[in-house]
Amino acid sequence: MIRSPDPSLFVRLFGRYLRENGLPVTPQREAIARTVFGSDDHLSVEEIVDLVRTGGISAGKATVYRTLELLVKSELVAEHDFGEGFKRYEHRLSSEPNHDHLICLNCARVVEFKNPELDSVEKSLAKAHGFYITKHRLEMYGLCLECVKSGTEIDQDGITCPIDTV
């Protein structure tokens, strides 16, 4: 896992973004930003609401959603959809902002990784196709070791239609 730097600098950076865009800097927005910047996890809205409330700040889901929208728009936070039916959020200010993800299909564990071989493949593909790559996203899905050890298996038969067609 890639470790986060001290969140206070980035909370101030978000405050500057808000002021530059004529938006108020509220205790709720600061608490939500501090929660996201202070975590090394990929947080859901529910987790953010719980963490903010644990910190003694009252913030509803609507406030969290609106603040996350601003954090994503500011490009300080990335939004991910790992196929769970909801989005997860991570700050983009780690020591390795460009990284990829392994996602467990059973327990939803997310592992961040950086592989120099992928950088080489990216450069080779760009050169071969005359393309200038500015960013990429790689997500690999499977089972983490803990789930494999517990006996979890993934059905490899593909998807079935939930509508009876006979």
DSSP file (Angstrom, degrees, kcal/mol; ACC not computed):
  #  RESIDUE AA STRUCTURE BP1 BP2  ACC     N-H-->O    O-->H-N    N-H-->O    O-->H-N    TCO  KAPPA ALPHA  PHI   PSI    X-CA   Y-CA   Z-CA
    1    1 A M              0   0    0      0, 0.0     2,-0.5     0, 0.0    40,-0.1   0.000 360.0 360.0 360.0 139.9    0.0    0.0    0.0
    2    2 A I        -     0   0    0     38,-0.2     2,-0.2    94,-0.1    92,-0.0  -0.737 360.0-126.7 -87.3 128.9    1.2    3.5   -0.9
    3    3 A R        -     0   0    0     -2,-0.5    92,-0.9     1,-0.1    93,-0.2  -0.485  14.9-125.1 -84.3 145.3    1.3    5.8    2.2
    4    4 A S        -     0   0    0     -2,-0.2    90,-0.1    90,-0.2    36,-0.1  -0.585  19.2-128.7 -84.1 145.7   -0.3    9.2    2.4
    5    5 A P        -     0   0    0      0, 0.0    -1,-0.1     0, 0.0    88,-0.1  -0.271  56.1 -56.6 -77.2 177.7    1.5   12.3    3.3
    6    6 A D    >>  -     0   0    0      1,-0.1     3,-0.5    -2,-0.1     4,-0.5  -0.379  50.4-146.7 -57.9 126.7    0.3   14.7    6.1
    7    7 A P  H 3> S+     0   0    0      0, 0.0     4,-2.1     0, 0.0     3,-0.4   0.721  81.9  79.6 -73.8 -20.6   -3.3   15.7    5.1
    8    8 A S  H 3> S+     0   0    0      1,-0.3     4,-2.0     2,-0.2     5,-0.2   0.872  90.7  52.5 -60.6 -38.7   -3.3   19.2    6.5
    9    9 A L  H <> S+     0   0    0     -3,-0.5     4,-1.9     1,-0.2    -1,-0.3   0.899 112.1  46.2 -60.1 -40.4   -1.4   20.7    3.6
   10   10 A F  H  X S+     0   0    0     -4,-0.5     4,-2.3    -3,-0.4    -2,-0.2   0.796 107.0  56.5 -77.7 -29.0   -3.9   19.2    1.2
   11   11 A V  H  X S+     0   0    0     -4,-2.1     4,-2.3     2,-0.2    -1,-0.2   0.917 109.8  47.1 -64.0 -42.0   -6.9   20.4    3.2
   12   12 A R  H  X S+     0   0    0     -4,-2.0     4,-2.3     2,-0.2    -2,-0.2   0.891 109.7  53.2 -64.8 -39.2   -5.5   23.9    2.9
   13   13 A L  H  X S+     0   0    0     -4,-1.9     4,-2.1     2,-0.2    -2,-0.2   0.902 109.4  48.4 -61.9 -41.6   -4.9   23.4   -0.9
   14   14 A F  H  X S+     0   0    0     -4,-2.3     4,-2.5     2,-0.2    -2,-0.2   0.902 108.7  54.3 -64.7 -40.8   -8.6   22.3   -1.2
   15   15 A G  H  X S+     0   0    0     -4,-2.3     4,-2.5     1,-0.2    -2,-0.2   0.898 107.8  50.0 -58.8 -40.8   -9.6   25.4    0.8
   16   16 A R  H  X S+     0   0    0     -4,-2.3     4,-2.7     2,-0.2    -1,-0.2   0.912 108.7  52.1 -63.7 -42.0   -7.7   27.6   -1.7
   17   17 A Y  H  X S+     0   0    0     -4,-2.1     4,-1.1     2,-0.2    -2,-0.2   0.925 110.4  48.9 -58.4 -45.2   -9.5   25.8   -4.5
   18   18 A L  H ><>S+     0   0    0     -4,-2.5     5,-3.0     1,-0.2     3,-0.7   0.946 112.6  46.5 -61.0 -49.1  -12.8   26.6   -2.9
   19   19 A R  H ><5S+     0   0    0     -4,-2.5     3,-1.8     1,-0.2    -1,-0.2   0.899 109.0  54.7 -61.8 -41.4  -12.0   30.3   -2.3
   20   20 A E  H 3<5S+     0   0    0     -4,-2.7    -1,-0.2     1,-0.3    -2,-0.2   0.752 110.8  47.4 -63.7 -23.2  -10.7   30.7   -5.9
   21   21 A N  T <<5S-     0   0    0     -4,-1.1    -1,-0.3    -3,-0.7    -2,-0.2   0.200 119.9-109.1-103.7  14.9  -14.0   29.4   -7.2
   22   22 A G  T < 5S+     0   0    0     -3,-1.8    -3,-0.2     1,-0.2    -2,-0.1   0.752  74.4 135.2  69.3  25.4  -16.1   31.6   -4.9
   23   23 A L      < -     0   0    0     -5,-3.0    -1,-0.2    -6,-0.2    -2,-0.1  -0.818  57.5-107.3-108.6 146.9  -17.2   28.8   -2.7
   24   24 A P        -     0   0    0      0, 0.0     2,-0.8     0, 0.0     5,-0.0  -0.411  18.7-134.0 -73.4 146.2  -17.3   28.8    1.1
   25   25 A V        -     0   0    0     -2,-0.1   -10,-0.0     4,-0.1    -9,-0.0  -0.892  35.9-177.5 -96.3 108.7  -14.8   26.8    3.2
   26   26 A T     >  -     0   0    0     -2,-0.8     4,-2.5     1,-0.1     5,-0.2  -0.697  40.7-115.1-107.8 159.1  -17.0   25.2    5.8
   27   27 A P  H  > S+     0   0    0      0, 0.0     4,-2.4     0, 0.0     5,-0.2   0.867 118.0  53.9 -58.0 -35.4  -16.1   22.9    8.8
   28   28 A Q  H  > S+     0   0    0      2,-0.2     4,-2.4     1,-0.2     5,-0.2   0.936 109.0  46.6 -65.6 -46.0  -17.9   20.1    7.1
   29   29 A R  H  > S+     0   0    0      1,-0.2     4,-2.5     2,-0.2     5,-0.2   0.911 113.8  48.8 -62.7 -41.9  -16.0   20.4    3.8
   30   30 A E  H  X S+     0   0    0     -4,-2.5     4,-2.8     2,-0.2    -1,-0.2   0.909 111.6  49.3 -64.4 -41.1  -12.7   20.6    5.7
   31   31 A A  H  X S+     0   0    0     -4,-2.4     4,-2.1    -5,-0.2    -2,-0.2   0.895 111.9  48.2 -65.5 -39.8  -13.6   17.5    7.7
   32   32 A I  H  X S+     0   0    0     -4,-2.4     4,-2.2     2,-0.2    -2,-0.2   0.933 114.0  46.5 -65.9 -45.2  -14.5   15.6    4.6
   33   33 A A  H  X S+     0   0    0     -4,-2.5     4,-3.2     1,-0.2     5,-0.3   0.923 111.7  51.3 -62.3 -43.9  -11.3   16.6    2.9
   34   34 A R  H  X S+     0   0    0     -4,-2.8     4,-1.7     1,-0.2    -1,-0.2   0.879 109.7  51.3 -60.6 -38.2   -9.3   15.8    6.0
   35   35 A T  H  < S+     0   0    0     -4,-2.1     4,-0.2     2,-0.2    -1,-0.2   0.929 114.7  41.1 -64.5 -46.7  -10.9   12.3    6.1
   36   36 A V  H >< S+     0   0    0     -4,-2.2     3,-1.2     1,-0.2    55,-0.5   0.942 118.6  44.9 -68.8 -47.4  -10.1   11.5    2.5
   37   37 A F  H 3< S+     0   0    0     -4,-3.2    -1,-0.2     1,-0.2    -2,-0.2   0.774 111.5  55.0 -68.7 -24.9   -6.6   13.0    2.5
   38   38 A G  T 3< S+     0   0    0     -4,-1.7     2,-0.4    -5,-0.3    -1,-0.2   0.418  96.5  82.7 -88.4   2.1   -5.8   11.3    5.8
   39   39 A S    <   -     0   0    0     -3,-1.2    52,-0.3    -4,-0.2     4,-0.1  -0.834  56.2-161.8-111.6 145.5   -6.7    7.8    4.6
   40   40 A D  S    S+     0   0    0     -2,-0.4   -38,-0.2   -36,-0.1     2,-0.2   0.329  72.1  89.5 -96.6   4.6   -4.7    5.3    2.7
   41   41 A D  S    S-     0   0    0     -5,-0.1     2,-0.9   -40,-0.1    -2,-0.1  -0.466  86.3-111.5 -98.8 170.1   -7.9    3.5    1.7
   42   42 A H        -     0   0    0     -2,-0.2     2,-0.2    48,-0.1    48,-0.2  -0.883  48.7-153.9 -99.1  99.8  -10.4    3.8   -1.1
   43   43 A L  E     -A   89   0A   0     46,-2.2    46,-2.6    -2,-0.9     2,-0.2  -0.526  11.2-144.6 -90.2 141.9  -13.3    5.1    0.8
   44   44 A S  E  >  -A   88   0A   0     44,-0.2     4,-2.2    -2,-0.2     5,-0.2  -0.499  34.0-106.8 -87.4 167.0  -17.0    4.8    0.0
   45   45 A V  H  > S+     0   0    0     42,-0.5     4,-2.8     1,-0.2     5,-0.2   0.915 122.1  54.2 -60.2 -42.8  -19.5    7.7    0.8
   46   46 A E  H  > S+     0   0    0      1,-0.2     4,-2.4     2,-0.2    -1,-0.2   0.920 108.9  47.7 -57.8 -45.1  -20.8    5.6    3.7
   47   47 A E  H  > S+     0   0    0      2,-0.2     4,-2.6     1,-0.2    -1,-0.2   0.898 111.9  50.1 -64.1 -39.9  -17.3    5.2    5.2
   48   48 A I  H  X S+     0   0    0     -4,-2.2     4,-2.7     2,-0.2     5,-0.2   0.930 109.9  50.2 -64.7 -45.2  -16.6    8.9    4.8
   49   49 A V  H  X S+     0   0    0     -4,-2.8     4,-2.4     1,-0.2     5,-0.2   0.939 113.0  46.9 -57.1 -48.0  -19.9    9.8    6.6
   50   50 A D  H  X S+     0   0    0     -4,-2.4     4,-2.3     1,-0.2    -2,-0.2   0.914 113.7  47.2 -61.8 -44.2  -19.1    7.5    9.4
   51   51 A L  H  X S+     0   0    0     -4,-2.6     4,-1.4     2,-0.2    -1,-0.2   0.894 112.6  48.9 -66.1 -40.2  -15.5    8.7    9.8
   52   52 A V  H  <>S+     0   0    0     -4,-2.7     5,-1.9     2,-0.2    -2,-0.2   0.925 113.1  47.2 -65.6 -43.8  -16.5   12.4    9.7
   53   53 A R  H ><5S+     0   0    0     -4,-2.4     3,-1.9    -5,-0.2    -2,-0.2   0.880 107.4  56.4 -65.8 -37.7  -19.3   11.8   12.3
   54   54 A T  H 3<5S+     0   0    0     -4,-2.3    -1,-0.2     1,-0.3    -2,-0.2   0.837 102.5  57.9 -60.6 -31.9  -16.8    9.9   14.5
   55   55 A G  T 3<5S-     0   0    0     -4,-1.4    -1,-0.3    -3,-0.2    -2,-0.2   0.418 125.3-105.0 -79.1   1.8  -14.6   13.0   14.4
   56   56 A G  T < 5S+     0   0    0     -3,-1.9     2,-0.5     1,-0.3    -3,-0.2   0.576  80.8 124.2  90.4   9.5  -17.5   15.0   15.8
   57   57 A I      < -     0   0    0     -5,-1.9     2,-0.8     2,-0.1    -1,-0.3  -0.889  56.5-136.0-106.3 133.1  -18.7   16.8   12.7
   58   58 A S        +     0   0    0     -2,-0.5     2,-0.4    -3,-0.1   -30,-0.1  -0.783  39.7 153.4 -88.2 113.7  -22.3   16.6   11.6
   59   59 A A        -     0   0    0     -2,-0.8    -6,-0.1   -10,-0.2    -7,-0.1  -0.962  29.1-146.8-143.9 123.7  -22.3   16.0    7.8
   60   60 A G     >  -     0   0    0     -2,-0.4     4,-2.1     1,-0.1     5,-0.2  -0.278  33.8 -99.1 -82.1 172.2  -25.1   14.3    5.9
   61   61 A K  H  > S+     0   0    0      1,-0.2     4,-3.2     2,-0.2     5,-0.2   0.879 121.6  56.4 -59.4 -39.5  -24.7   12.2    2.7
   62   62 A A  H  > S+     0   0    0      1,-0.2     4,-2.5     2,-0.2    -1,-0.2   0.912 108.4  47.3 -61.7 -41.8  -25.7   15.1    0.5
   63   63 A T  H  > S+     0   0    0      2,-0.2     4,-2.4     1,-0.2    -1,-0.2   0.904 112.9  49.2 -64.6 -41.4  -22.9   17.3    1.9
   64   64 A V  H  X S+     0   0    0     -4,-2.1     4,-2.8     2,-0.2     5,-0.2   0.939 111.7  48.6 -64.1 -46.5  -20.4   14.5    1.5
   65   65 A Y  H  X S+     0   0    0     -4,-3.2     4,-2.2     1,-0.2    -2,-0.2   0.933 113.3  46.9 -58.8 -46.8  -21.5   13.8   -2.1
   66   66 A R  H  X S+     0   0    0     -4,-2.5     4,-1.7    -5,-0.2    -1,-0.2   0.895 113.9  47.7 -64.1 -39.4  -21.3   17.6   -3.0
   67   67 A T  H  X S+     0   0    0     -4,-2.4     4,-2.6     2,-0.2    -1,-0.2   0.906 110.6  51.1 -69.1 -40.6  -17.9   17.9   -1.3
   68   68 A L  H  X S+     0   0    0     -4,-2.8     4,-2.6     1,-0.2     5,-0.2   0.885 106.6  55.4 -63.2 -37.3  -16.6   14.8   -3.1
   69   69 A E  H  X S+     0   0    0     -4,-2.2     4,-2.5    -5,-0.2    -1,-0.2   0.914 110.3  45.7 -59.7 -42.1  -17.8   16.2   -6.4
   70   70 A L  H  X S+     0   0    0     -4,-1.7     4,-2.2     2,-0.2    -2,-0.2   0.899 111.3  51.8 -68.0 -40.6  -15.7   19.4   -5.7
   71   71 A L  H  <>S+     0   0    0     -4,-2.6     5,-1.6     2,-0.2     6,-1.4   0.895 113.0  45.1 -63.2 -39.8  -12.7   17.3   -4.6
   72   72 A V  H ><5S+     0   0    0     -4,-2.6     3,-1.4     1,-0.2    -2,-0.2   0.922 112.2  51.4 -68.5 -44.1  -12.9   15.3   -7.8
   73   73 A K  H 3<5S+     0   0    0     -4,-2.5    -2,-0.2     1,-0.3    -1,-0.2   0.852 106.7  54.4 -60.9 -34.7  -13.4   18.4   -9.9
   74   74 A S  T 3<5S-     0   0    0     -4,-2.2    -1,-0.3    -5,-0.1    -2,-0.2   0.589 110.1-127.7 -73.5  -9.8  -10.3   20.0   -8.2
   75   75 A E  T < 5S+     0   0    0     -3,-1.4    -3,-0.2    -4,-0.3    -2,-0.1   0.667  83.1 111.4  66.8  19.8   -8.4   16.9   -9.4
   76   76 A L  S   <S+     0   0    0     -5,-1.6    16,-2.6     1,-0.1     2,-0.4   0.648  77.8  40.6 -89.1 -18.8   -7.2   16.4   -5.8
   77   77 A V  E    S-B   91   0A   0     -6,-1.4     2,-0.4    14,-0.3    14,-0.3  -0.972  74.1-142.4-132.3 143.2   -9.3   13.2   -5.4
   78   78 A A  E     -B   90   0A   0     12,-3.5    12,-2.1    -2,-0.4     2,-0.4  -0.858  11.1-142.9-106.6 142.9   -9.9   10.3   -7.9
   79   79 A E  E     -B   89   0A   0     -2,-0.4     2,-0.4    10,-0.2    10,-0.2  -0.880  19.7-169.4-104.1 133.1  -13.3    8.6   -8.2
   80   80 A H  E     -B   88   0A   0      8,-3.1     8,-2.7    -2,-0.4     2,-0.5  -0.956  18.6-160.9-125.9 143.1  -13.3    4.8   -8.8
   81   81 A D        +     0   0    0     -2,-0.4     6,-0.1     6,-0.2    -2,-0.0  -0.927  12.1 176.0-119.4 103.4  -16.0    2.4   -9.7
   82   82 A F        -     0   0    0     -2,-0.5     5,-0.1     4,-0.5    -1,-0.1   0.118  60.3 -96.1 -95.2  21.0  -14.8   -1.1   -8.9
   83   83 A G  S    S+     0   0    0      3,-0.1     4,-0.1     1,-0.1    -2,-0.1   0.727  92.5 120.1  77.3  22.7  -18.1   -2.7   -9.8
   84   84 A E  S    S-     0   0    0      2,-0.5     3,-0.1    24,-0.0    -1,-0.1   0.494  89.5-101.9 -95.7  -4.7  -19.6   -2.8   -6.3
   85   85 A G  S    S+     0   0    0      1,-0.3     2,-0.3     0, 0.0    -4,-0.0   0.455  99.4  59.6  95.0   2.1  -22.6   -0.7   -7.1
   86   86 A F  S    S-     0   0    0     -6,-0.0    -2,-0.5   -41,-0.0    -4,-0.5  -0.960  83.8-104.0-152.2 165.9  -21.1    2.4   -5.6
   87   87 A K        -     0   0    0     -2,-0.3   -42,-0.5    -6,-0.1     2,-0.3  -0.593  22.7-152.1 -95.8 156.8  -18.1    4.6   -6.0
   88   88 A R  E     -AB  44  80A   0     -8,-2.7    -8,-3.1    -2,-0.2     2,-0.4  -0.901  10.1-146.6-123.0 155.1  -14.9    4.8   -3.9
   89   89 A Y  E     +AB  43  79A   0    -46,-2.6   -46,-2.2    -2,-0.3     2,-0.3  -0.961  16.6 174.3-128.8 139.3  -12.6    7.8   -3.5
   90   90 A E  E     - B   0  78A   0    -12,-2.1   -12,-3.5    -2,-0.4   -48,-0.1  -0.997  33.2-113.3-140.4 145.0   -8.9    8.2   -3.0
   91   91 A H  E     - B   0  77A   0    -55,-0.5   -14,-0.3    -2,-0.3     3,-0.3  -0.411  15.8-142.5 -73.4 156.1   -6.7   11.2   -2.9
   92   92 A R  S    S+     0   0    0    -16,-2.6   -15,-0.1     1,-0.2    -1,-0.1   0.064  78.9  90.4-104.5  21.7   -4.2   11.7   -5.7
   93   93 A L        +     0   0    0    -17,-0.2    -1,-0.2     3,-0.1   -16,-0.0   0.065  52.8 122.5-112.9  23.5   -1.4   13.1   -3.5
   94   94 A S  S    S-     0   0    0     -3,-0.3   -90,-0.2   -90,-0.1     4,-0.1  -0.209  81.6 -99.2 -75.9 174.8    0.5   10.0   -2.5
   95   95 A S  S    S+     0   0    0    -92,-0.9     3,-0.1     1,-0.3    -1,-0.1   0.706 125.4  39.7 -67.8 -17.6    4.2    9.6   -3.2
   96   96 A E        +     0   0    0    -93,-0.2    -1,-0.3     1,-0.1    -2,-0.1  -0.667  67.6 167.2-128.4  76.3    3.0    7.4   -6.2
   97   97 A P        +     0   0    0      0, 0.0     2,-0.9     0, 0.0    -1,-0.1   0.800  69.1  65.0 -64.4 -26.3    0.0    9.2   -7.7
   98   98 A N  S    S+     0   0    0     -3,-0.1     2,-0.3    -4,-0.1    39,-0.1  -0.836  75.3 128.1 -99.1 102.5    0.2    7.0  -10.8
   99   99 A H        -     0   0    0     -2,-0.9    39,-0.3    37,-0.1     2,-0.2  -0.903  46.0-127.1-146.5 172.2   -0.6    3.5   -9.7
  100  100 A D  E     -C  113   0B   0     13,-3.0    13,-2.1    -2,-0.3     2,-0.4  -0.651  20.6-123.2-121.6 176.5   -2.8    0.6  -10.5
  101  101 A H  E     -Cd 112 139B   0     37,-2.4    39,-2.6    11,-0.2     2,-0.5  -0.957  10.0-160.3-133.2 141.3   -5.2   -1.6   -8.6
  102  102 A L  E     -Cd 111 140B   0      9,-2.4     9,-2.7    -2,-0.4     2,-0.5  -0.978  24.2-163.3-108.7 129.4   -5.9   -5.3   -7.7
  103  103 A I  E     -Cd 110 141B   0     37,-3.2    39,-2.1    -2,-0.5     2,-0.5  -0.965  14.1-137.1-123.3 125.4   -9.5   -5.7   -6.6
  104  104 A C  E  >  - d   0 142B   0      5,-2.6     4,-1.2    -2,-0.5    39,-0.2  -0.672   6.7-153.5 -79.9 126.2  -10.8   -8.8   -4.7
  105  105 A L  T  4 S+     0   0    0     37,-3.6    38,-0.1    -2,-0.5    -1,-0.1   0.609  90.9  43.8 -75.1 -12.2  -14.2   -9.9   -6.1
  106  106 A N  T  4 S+     0   0    0     36,-0.4    -1,-0.1     3,-0.1    37,-0.1   0.893 129.7  15.3 -97.5 -55.3  -15.1  -11.5   -2.7
  107  107 A C  T  4 S-     0   0    0      2,-0.1    -2,-0.1    37,-0.0    36,-0.1   0.464  93.7-124.4-103.6  -2.4  -14.1   -9.1    0.1
  108  108 A A     <  +     0   0    0     -4,-1.2    -3,-0.1     1,-0.2     2,-0.1   0.636  48.9 165.1  68.9  16.3  -13.6   -5.9   -2.1
  109  109 A R        -     0   0    0     -6,-0.1    -5,-2.6     1,-0.0     2,-0.5  -0.419  23.9-151.9 -62.5 137.6  -10.0   -5.5   -0.8
  110  110 A V  E     -C  103   0B   0     -7,-0.2     2,-0.5    -2,-0.1    -7,-0.2  -0.967   9.7-168.3-117.1 125.5   -8.1   -3.0   -3.0
  111  111 A V  E     -C  102   0B   0     -9,-2.7    -9,-2.4    -2,-0.5     2,-0.3  -0.957  10.8-148.1-113.8 125.9   -4.3   -3.3   -3.4
  112  112 A E  E     +C  101   0B   0     -2,-0.5     2,-0.3   -11,-0.2   -11,-0.2  -0.701  23.7 172.3 -89.0 143.2   -2.4   -0.5   -5.0
  113  113 A F  E     -C  100   0B   0    -13,-2.1   -13,-3.0    -2,-0.3     2,-0.4  -0.990  25.1-154.2-148.2 158.2    0.7   -1.4   -6.9
  114  114 A K        -     0   0    0     -2,-0.3   -15,-0.1   -15,-0.2     3,-0.1  -1.000  14.3-173.7-130.4 129.1    3.3    0.3   -9.2
  115  115 A N    >>  -     0   0    0     -2,-0.4     4,-1.2     1,-0.1     3,-1.1  -0.967  19.6-154.7-130.5 116.7    5.1   -1.9  -11.7
  116  116 A P  H 3> S+     0   0    0      0, 0.0     4,-1.7     0, 0.0     5,-0.1   0.773  95.4  65.0 -61.4 -24.5    8.0   -0.4  -13.8
  117  117 A E  H 3> S+     0   0    0      1,-0.2     4,-2.2     2,-0.2     5,-0.1   0.869  98.7  53.2 -64.9 -34.8    7.3   -3.1  -16.5
  118  118 A L  H <> S+     0   0    0     -3,-1.1     4,-2.7     2,-0.2    -1,-0.2   0.872 105.1  54.4 -67.2 -35.9    3.9   -1.5  -17.1
  119  119 A D  H  X S+     0   0    0     -4,-1.2     4,-2.3     2,-0.2    -1,-0.2   0.904 109.0  48.8 -61.0 -40.3    5.6    1.8  -17.6
  120  120 A S  H  X S+     0   0    0     -4,-1.7     4,-2.3     2,-0.2    -2,-0.2   0.904 111.0  49.0 -65.9 -42.3    7.8    0.2  -20.2
  121  121 A V  H  X S+     0   0    0     -4,-2.2     4,-2.8     2,-0.2     5,-0.2   0.912 110.3  52.3 -62.9 -42.8    4.8   -1.4  -22.0
  122  122 A E  H  X S+     0   0    0     -4,-2.7     4,-2.4     1,-0.2    -2,-0.2   0.925 111.0  46.3 -59.7 -46.3    3.0    2.0  -21.9
  123  123 A K  H  X S+     0   0    0     -4,-2.3     4,-2.3     1,-0.2    -1,-0.2   0.901 113.1  50.0 -63.4 -40.9    5.9    3.7  -23.6
  124  124 A S  H  X S+     0   0    0     -4,-2.3     4,-2.6     2,-0.2    -2,-0.2   0.911 111.8  47.6 -64.9 -43.3    6.3    0.9  -26.2
  125  125 A L  H  X S+     0   0    0     -4,-2.8     4,-1.9     2,-0.2    -2,-0.2   0.909 111.5  51.0 -64.2 -42.1    2.5    1.1  -27.0
  126  126 A A  H  X>S+     0   0    0     -4,-2.4     5,-2.8    -5,-0.2     4,-0.6   0.928 113.4  44.7 -61.4 -44.8    2.6    4.8  -27.3
  127  127 A K  H ><5S+     0   0    0     -4,-2.3     3,-0.8     1,-0.2    -2,-0.2   0.925 112.3  51.3 -65.4 -44.8    5.6    4.7  -29.7
  128  128 A A  H 3<5S+     0   0    0     -4,-2.6    -1,-0.2     1,-0.2    -2,-0.2   0.805 120.2  34.6 -64.2 -29.7    4.2    1.8  -31.8
  129  129 A H  H 3<5S-     0   0    0     -4,-1.9    -1,-0.2    -5,-0.2    -2,-0.2   0.316 107.7-116.5-110.4   8.3    0.9    3.7  -32.3
  130  130 A G  T <<5 +     0   0    0     -3,-0.8     2,-0.4    -4,-0.6    -3,-0.2   0.941  66.8 145.6  59.0  48.7    2.1    7.3  -32.4
  131  131 A F      < -     0   0    0     -5,-2.8     2,-0.7    -6,-0.2    -1,-0.2  -0.937  49.0-144.2-125.8 139.7    0.2    8.1  -29.3
  132  132 A Y        -     0   0    0     -2,-0.4     2,-0.5    -3,-0.1    -9,-0.0  -0.900  22.3-155.2-103.1 107.3    0.9   10.5  -26.5
  133  133 A I        +     0   0    0     -2,-0.7     3,-0.1     1,-0.2    -7,-0.0  -0.701  19.5 175.7 -87.4 126.2   -0.4    8.9  -23.3
  134  134 A T        -     0   0    0     -2,-0.5     2,-0.3     1,-0.4    -1,-0.2   0.700  67.8 -12.2-100.7 -25.2   -1.3   11.3  -20.5
  135  135 A K        -     0   0    0      2,-0.0    -1,-0.4   -37,-0.0     2,-0.3  -0.976  57.5-163.1-164.4 163.2   -2.7    8.8  -18.0
  136  136 A H        -     0   0    0     -2,-0.3     2,-0.4    -3,-0.1   -37,-0.1  -0.969   8.9-148.9-146.9 163.5   -3.9    5.3  -17.7
  137  137 A R        -     0   0    0     -2,-0.3     2,-0.5   -39,-0.1   -37,-0.1  -0.980  12.7-176.2-137.1 124.2   -6.0    3.1  -15.4
  138  138 A L        +     0   0    0     -2,-0.4   -37,-2.4   -39,-0.3     2,-0.4  -0.982   3.7 176.7-122.9 123.4   -5.4   -0.6  -14.8
  139  139 A E  E     -d  101   0B   0     -2,-0.5     2,-0.5   -39,-0.2   -37,-0.2  -0.994   8.1-167.2-125.9 125.9   -7.7   -2.6  -12.6
  140  140 A M  E     -d  102   0B   0    -39,-2.6   -37,-3.2    -2,-0.4     2,-0.4  -0.956   8.5-155.8-115.3 131.3   -7.3   -6.3  -12.2
  141  141 A Y  E     +d  103   0B   0     -2,-0.5     2,-0.3   -39,-0.2   -37,-0.2  -0.839  38.3  97.8-110.5 141.8  -10.0   -8.4  -10.6
  142  142 A G  E     -d  104   0B   0    -39,-2.1   -37,-3.6    -2,-0.4     2,-0.4  -0.874  69.5 -49.3 180.0-146.4   -9.6  -11.7   -8.8
  143  143 A L        -     0   0    0     -2,-0.3   -39,-0.1   -39,-0.2     2,-0.1  -0.958  43.1-129.6-120.5 135.8   -9.3  -13.1   -5.3
  144  144 A C     >  -     0   0    0     -2,-0.4     4,-2.1     1,-0.1     3,-0.3  -0.369  34.5-104.2 -74.2 163.6   -6.9  -12.0   -2.6
  145  145 A L  H  > S+     0   0    0      1,-0.2     4,-2.8     2,-0.2     5,-0.2   0.863 119.7  56.1 -58.7 -39.5   -4.8  -14.6   -0.9
  146  146 A E  H  > S+     0   0    0      1,-0.2     4,-1.5     2,-0.2    -1,-0.2   0.906 109.2  46.1 -61.8 -41.9   -7.0  -14.6    2.3
  147  147 A C  H  4>S+     0   0    0     -3,-0.3     5,-2.3     2,-0.2     4,-0.3   0.879 112.2  50.7 -69.5 -37.4  -10.1  -15.3    0.3
  148  148 A V  H ><5S+     0   0    0     -4,-2.1     3,-1.6     1,-0.2    -2,-0.2   0.938 110.3  50.0 -62.7 -46.0   -8.4  -18.1   -1.6
  149  149 A K  H 3<5S+     0   0    0     -4,-2.8    -1,-0.2     1,-0.3    -2,-0.2   0.807 105.7  57.0 -62.8 -29.8   -7.2  -19.6    1.6
  150  150 A S  T 3<5S-     0   0    0     -4,-1.5    -1,-0.3    -5,-0.2    -2,-0.2   0.501 123.1-105.5 -81.2  -2.3  -10.7  -19.5    3.0
  151  151 A G  T < 5 +     0   0    0     -3,-1.6    -3,-0.2    -4,-0.3    -2,-0.1   0.529  63.1 158.6  94.7   6.9  -12.0  -21.6    0.1
  152  152 A T      < -     0   0    0     -5,-2.3     2,-0.3    -6,-0.2    -1,-0.3  -0.406  17.6-171.4 -65.8 137.8  -13.7  -18.8   -1.9
  153  153 A E        -     0   0    0     -2,-0.1     2,-0.5   -47,-0.0    -1,-0.0  -0.935  17.3-135.0-128.0 153.8  -14.1  -19.7   -5.6
  154  154 A I        -     0   0    0     -2,-0.3     2,-0.4   -11,-0.0   -11,-0.0  -0.935  24.6-120.2-110.2 130.1  -15.3  -17.6   -8.5
  155  155 A D        -     0   0    0     -2,-0.5     3,-0.4     1,-0.1    -2,-0.0  -0.559  24.3-169.5 -67.9 121.9  -17.8  -19.0  -11.0
  156  156 A Q        +     0   0    0     -2,-0.4    -1,-0.1     1,-0.2     3,-0.1   0.203  60.1  99.1 -99.3  14.2  -16.1  -18.9  -14.4
  157  157 A D  S    S-     0   0    0      1,-0.3    -1,-0.2     3,-0.0     2,-0.1   0.513  85.4-124.4 -80.9  -3.4  -19.2  -19.8  -16.4
  158  158 A G        -     0   0    0     -3,-0.4    -1,-0.3     2,-0.0     2,-0.2  -0.433  44.7 -38.6  90.6-169.8  -19.8  -16.2  -17.4
  159  159 A I        -     0   0    0     -2,-0.1     2,-0.3    -3,-0.1    -3,-0.0  -0.589  49.1-150.8 -94.6 155.6  -22.9  -14.2  -16.8
  160  160 A T        -     0   0    0     -2,-0.2    -2,-0.0     2,-0.0    -3,-0.0  -0.907  25.7-107.0-121.2 153.7  -26.5  -15.4  -17.1
  161  161 A C        -     0   0    0     -2,-0.3     4,-0.1     1,-0.1     0, 0.0  -0.652  17.8-149.0 -80.3 128.1  -29.6  -13.4  -18.1
  162  162 A P  S    S+     0   0    0      0, 0.0     2,-0.5     0, 0.0    -1,-0.1   0.559  77.6  84.0 -74.1  -5.3  -31.8  -12.7  -15.1
  163  163 A I  S    S-     0   0    0      2,-0.0     2,-0.5     1,-0.0    -2,-0.1  -0.859  85.3-124.5-101.5 127.4  -34.9  -12.8  -17.4
  164  164 A D        -     0   0    0     -2,-0.5    -1,-0.0     1,-0.2     0, 0.0  -0.583  28.0-177.9 -70.8 117.5  -36.4  -16.1  -18.3
  165  165 A T              0   0    0     -2,-0.5    -1,-0.2     1,-0.2    -2,-0.0   0.371 360.0 360.0-100.6   4.3  -36.4  -16.2  -22.1
  166  166 A V              0   0    0      0, 0.0    -1,-0.2     0, 0.0    -2,-0.1   0.442 360.0 360.0 -92.8 360.0  -38.1  -19.6  -22.6
